[in-house]
Amino acid sequence: MAGICYVAPDVEIPSPRGASTHVVELSAALQSLGTDVHVVCLRSPGQLKTETIRGVTFHRVYRAPGGLAVFRKRTSIGGRGRSPDSFLSRSYRFYLQTVNALRVGLKTSKLVRDFKLVGILERETAFGAGALASLFTGRPMLLEIIGPKTSPLSVRRCSHLFAYSEAMVPVGGRWKAEYVEAAVNTEIFKDDPVAARTIKAKYGLERSIVVGYVGTFQSFHGVNDLLDAAKLVRVSLPTVKLLLVGPRSAGAIAYAKKLGLQNTAVFTGPVPYEQIPALINAADILVAPYNILGSERDVQGIGSPLKVLEYMAVGKATIGSSLPQVQSMISDRTTGLIFPQGDARALADKIVSLAMNEDERIRLGTNASRTAKERYSWRHLAEKFGTAMARARLKAGE
């Protein structure tokens, strides 16, 4: 069986982050199509060096070995407390783009040779490690661009690149680009009334209209806008509650307290991927309130938002902000509702309109579920990657 190495050394697997979901699901889908997949991913303390998950072999590497582990924690890239432009942060970024990229490239090269792999797929946050491995082994390489950290070497070396936002693709690489959207596992993200009742009972939400959010609470995710909207909603509909799921929520918890929403917002903290569908089922309305205005994402936007597809697949009425990547998935007033990003009042109005109209929630949710099943399977996305790799191998004369 022909095999590839998926190079994603910044992604901890498993973890509650969408990056982990993406790498695992795409790898598993490729494996199901007959490709032997080996993934280079991030190793955290206590994790096995090598582990097989869903038929895929994950090879974990530390990002900052030895004394650099302390250094990493003191930078804003690997931890908290430093400006992205501070000396430590710039130095650590340089390390990732040079020494660490070479380390991972050599590791990938060894895996390619040991397992006789025929190609390499690099996630752009590998900072060129996949491109180096392609140079060292002569194997063709595909590039996956989900964020703005693309290495120029990777763009030059790749035979084909997949991108989730045109704005993130360097101009010189756009002739190689194929624009795609993310996907959802409809086998686990589906309607489950029993799970909904169980979760509502667990958090005391049985008599509430529940507005849900799933994510990692980064600033551009717009959770503060959702909290501002909840404060406005509470004036007319005090029975509306928030169910907020995910890690790194301390800032949002503090902001909710400041707004007096302690009895309105439930924060679950980090939750394993397998439990996310049950929590989505417990919500009556789901929100993806992305707000990139004034943030580091303002120019290049976001990648393809997994949460939107997960909401839709479960069959829930979904409200999303007016980013192109969100609007490509949600058809306003057909599979969900769209509000102007950053406009808490508009978001509050959308929540109130759905909270007061169960029939409309059902209509939007039914349409959304049908769309997710028809258009957004991981297998469909994996087939595109497989076809591109076959073309790259043919071009390379293999």
N, C-alpha and C positions, 0 to 999 in steps of 0.2 A: 504494500500500500504506500503510495507516494505521500510524503510528509512535508510539513512546513514548520518554521519556527516563528512564533508570534512574539515580538519583542516589545514588552510593556513594563520596563523596570521600575516605573514610579507607581504602579498599581498594586496595592495590597489585596491579596485574594485568600480567603473571602473577606469582605468588609461591607459595611452598609452603603458605601459610595456607589454612585451610578457607574463610575469607571469600572469597578469590579464586576457589576452586573453585565456591562457591555462586553468586557473581555471574556468572561465565562460563557455567556450565551452565544456570542459569535463563534468562539472556539468549539463549543459543543455542537453547534449547527454544522460547522465545517467537518467535524469528526463524523457526524451522522451521514455526511455525503461521501464518506470514504477517504477522507484526508487524515493522516496521522498527525495530530497537532501537539507540538511542544511549546509551552509558553514560558518566557523569562519574565518573572514578575518580582515585586518587592518582597523582601523577607523582613518580618518583624520579630523581635525577641520571643522565643517560645514556639515559633513555627517550625515545621519540618522543612528541611532543605528541599526535598522532592516529595510531591504528593500527587496522586491521581484523583481527579474530581470529574465525574460524569464522562469518564473515558478519556479525558484530556490530561496530559502530564504537565504539571507546573513545577518549574525549576526556580526556586527563590534565591535572590541575591540581595545582600545588604547594600543599601545605597551609600552608607557612610561607615566603612569599617574602622575598627580600632578607635583611636582618639578622635576621629572626625564625628563620631556619634554625638559627642557633647557639642561640638561646633555646629552641627546641623540643627540641634534644638535651639540654638541661640539666634538663628536666622528666621526671617519671616517666610522663607520658602519651605523650610523643613519644620518650622515650629512657629512660635509667636514672639512678639515683643520687639521686632526690628523692622524698620522701614525697608521696602523692596530696593531702595536706592542706597542703603547703608553700605559701608565698606564690607561688613561681614556677609551681607546678602549678595553683593556683587561677587565677592570671592567664592562663595558657595556655588553661585550660578556658574562661574567659570569652571569650578571643579566638576560640576555635572556635565558641562559641555565638552570637557577635555578628558581628564583622568578617568572619571566614572564612565563616560561614553566608551573609552577604550577598554576598560575592564569588562563592561557588558558586551562589547563587540567581540572580544576574545572568548568570553563565555559562550556566546551565541555561535561563534565559529566552531568551537569544540562540539557543541550539540549537533550542529549541522553535519559535521564529519562523523561523529560517533553513531548517529542514528540515520545517516545517509539521507538527510532531508534535501528536498529538491528546490526549496524556495524560502524566502524570508518575507514576513509582513511586519513592518515597523509602525508602532503607534508614535505619533510625532513627538511626544514627551520623552522619547528615548534619546533625544538630542543627537541623532546620527549614529547610534550604536548599531542599528540594523544595517545602515549603509556601510559602515566599516566591516561588518561581518560579510556583507555581500562582496566587498572588495577583496577580503581575505580568502573567501571560498570560491568566488566566481559564480555564486548562485544568484539568480534574478531576485529582485526585491520589489515589493509593493509598499506604498506609503499610505497610512491612514491619518488624516488630519482632522482632529476633533477640537483642537485649541490653537493658540497663536505662537507656539514654541518651536516651530518647524526649523530644522537644520538645513542650511543651503546645500550641504553635501547630500542629504537625503533626497531633496528635490531633484538634484542633478542625477543621482544614482538610480532612482526608482524607474521602473518601466511604465508604471501607471500609478495614479494616486486617487484615492477616494476621499472626498471631503464632505462635511456636513454643513458647511457655510462657505460661500464663494469668497466672502471678505477675508477669510483666514488663509486663503491660498496665495502664496507669492505670485506676482504677475508672471515671472518667468516659468512657472510650472503649470499655468492654467491650461496650456494645450494638452497636458497629460491628464487633466482632472475629469473625474466622473462624480457628479453630485448625487448623494444618496441621503436617505433618512434612516434613523435608527429603527428598532423593531421591538416587539414584545412577545413574551412567551404566553400564548393564549391557553396553554395547557394548565397553567397555574393562576394566571390572572383572568378570572371569570366570576360570574355571579355566584355568590355563596351566602344565602340567607341565614344559614345556621351560624356561620362564622360571624356574620354581622350582629346577630343577637348576642353571641358570646362576648364579643368585644364591647358592645354597648353596655352590657351588664357589668363587665369588669371595671369600666371607668364611670359607671353611674350615668350613662347617657341615654337611657331607655326612653325618656320623655322629651328628648331634645331633637331639634333639627341640627345635624352634625355637619360642619364644614371642615373638610380634611385637607391636609398638606403633607407631602412626603418629600424629604430632601435633606441636604447637609447644612442648611442655614447660612450659606455664604451670603455676603452683603447683596450681591446682584440677584439673588433669588427672590428678593422683594418681600420677605416675611414681615418686615416692619410695616409695609403698606397693607398687608393682610390684617395685621393687628390694628392699625388705624381704622381700617374698614369695619372690623369687628366692633370697635367702640361705637361707631356710628350706627351699626345694625342693632346693637343692644338697646338703643333708645326706643325703637318701635317693636323689636322682636327679642325680648330678653331670653326666650327659650333657645335661641341659636347658640350653639357651643362650637368651639374649635378643638379639633384633634390633630395635633402637630407631631409628626413622626420623623425622627432622625437624630444624628449626632451633632455635636457642637452647637447646642441650642442655648447656651448660657446667656448670650447677649439678648436673644429673643425673650427668654424668660424674664430677664431684668426689665426689658422694655414693656412686656405685658404687665408686670407689676406696677411700673410707672403709670400705665394707662388705667390701672384699676381693674385689670382683667383676670385676676387670680382665680375667680370662680367661673370664668368663661372659657379659658384656654387650658387644655390638658396637653402636657408634653410627655411623650413616652420615652424619650431618649433613643439611643441606637437600638435597632431591631434587626435580627437576621433577615436576609432576603426572603427566605421561605415564609416568613410571617407577614410580610408586607401585604399580600393580597387580602388577608383577613381584615387588616386595619383599613384598607381602602373600601372594603365591603361595608364597614361600619359607618362610613360617611354617606350622607345624602347628596352632598355637593362637594366637588373637589376643585382645588384652586392651584394654578401654576402662575404665581404673581411676579414673574421675572421683571426686574427693573434695572437696566444697565445704564441709565442716564447718569452721566458724571462719573462712571466707574471705569476700571481698566478695560472693560468689555465694550465700552461705548462705540468704538470704531469697528472692531472685528466681530461683535456679537457673541452668541453662544453656540454651542454644538447642537446636536439634535436631542431635544429633551425627552429622556426616557419616561419621566413621570407622567407626561401627558398621555403617552400611549398606554401606560399601565392603568391610568384612570379610565381611559376610554374602553379598554378591553374588558374591564370589570362591568361596564355598562352604567357608568355614573355620569350625571350631568357635570360637565367640566367647564370651568371658567379660566381663560388664559389671557395673558397680557399681549399687547399688540406688537410682538417681535415677529419678524418674518418666519423664523423657524417654528414658532408656535402656530402662526396663522396657516402655515403649510399643512398642519395636521388637523386643526380645528376649523371647520367651516361654520362661520358665525350664524347662529340661530338654526343650524341644521344638525351639527354634531356637538355643539357647545356654544359658549358665548365668549366674545372678545371684548376687553376693555382697554382703554389707553394706559400704557405702562406708567406707573407712578401716580395714577389718579385714584386715590383711596375712596373718594366719594362715588366715582363711577363703579368701582368694584363693589362698594356697599350696596348700591342700587341693584346690581346684578344678583347679588346674594339674596337680597330681600325679594326680588321678583321670583327667583326659583324657590326660595323657602316657602312662599305663599302659593305655589302652583305645583302640586305633585304630578299632575298629568304632564306638564311641560318637562319636568325632571325625567320622567319615564320616557317621553318621546326622544329627548336629546340623548339619553343614555342608551336607548335601544339602537338609534342610528350610529352612535359612537362605537358600540360594540361590534356592529356589523362591519363598519369601516376598518376597525383594527384587525379583524379576522381576515378580511379580504385583501388588505394592502400591506400589512406590516409584520410579516413573519420573519423570524431570524433565518429560517431556511432560505427564504427568498433573497435576503441580503447576502448570505453565505454563498449562494450560487453565483452572484456577481463577482465576489472575490475569487471564487474557484475558476471562473471563466477567464478573468484577467490574469491569473497565475498561469493557466494553460497557454494563453497567448504569449506571455513573457517567456516561458520555457521554449516555446516554438521559435520565438525570435532569437533566443540565445542558442538555438541549434541543438537542443536536447531532445 
